[in-house]
Amino acid sequence: MERVAWWVYLVVAGIIFSGYQAFNLSKQEREVDDEWIEQQGNVYMKRINAEKKRRQDLKNPKTMQ
């Protein structure tokens, strides 16, 4: 078995490190995306509830007084 050049070890270490960093970055992006989606869902639900209340007020004129 021949001896492996030292730079081959550096290349392999770089590939492993790059994969590790890519995994961590994708995990962080997923968390940020999930948070953003949750915030947008809350905004949507507030709009739906406001519209529902507005329609109920239109049906019942006594609540407008």
C-alpha positions in Angstrom: 0.0 0.0 0.0 1.4 3.3 -1.0 1.6 6.3 1.1 -1.1 8.9 0.5 -0.1 12.5 0.0 -0.9 15.0 2.8 -3.0 17.2 0.6 -5.5 14.3 0.0 -6.3 14.3 3.7 -6.9 18.0 3.5 -9.3 17.5 0.6 -11.2 14.8 2.4 -11.4 16.9 5.5 -12.7 19.8 3.4 -15.4 17.7 1.9 -16.5 16.5 5.3 -16.5 20.0 6.7 -18.4 21.3 3.7 -21.1 18.7 4.1 -21.4 19.4 7.8 -21.8 23.2 7.1 -24.4 22.5 4.4 -26.4 20.4 6.7 -26.4 23.0 9.5 -27.3 25.8 7.0 -30.2 23.9 5.6 -31.4 23.2 9.2 -31.3 26.9 10.1 -33.1 27.9 6.9 -35.8 25.4 7.6 -36.3 26.9 11.1 -36.5 30.4 9.7 -38.9 29.3 7.0 -41.2 27.6 9.6 -41.2 30.7 11.8 -42.1 32.9 8.8 -44.9 30.5 7.7 -46.3 30.6 11.3 -46.3 34.4 11.4 -48.1 34.6 8.0 -50.6 32.0 9.2 -51.4 34.2 12.2 -51.9 37.2 10.0 -54.2 35.2 7.8 -56.2 34.0 10.8 -56.6 37.5 12.1 -57.9 38.7 8.8 -60.4 35.8 8.7 -61.6 36.5 12.2 -62.0 40.2 11.4 -64.0 39.4 8.3 -66.2 36.9 10.2 -66.9 39.6 12.8 -67.7 42.2 10.1 -70.2 39.8 8.5 -71.8 39.0 11.8 -72.2 42.7 12.5 -73.8 43.2 9.1 -76.3 40.4 9.8 -77.2 41.8 13.2 -77.9 45.5 13.1 -78.4 45.8 16.8 -74.6 45.3 17.4 -73.9 48.4 15.3 -75.6 50.8 17.8 
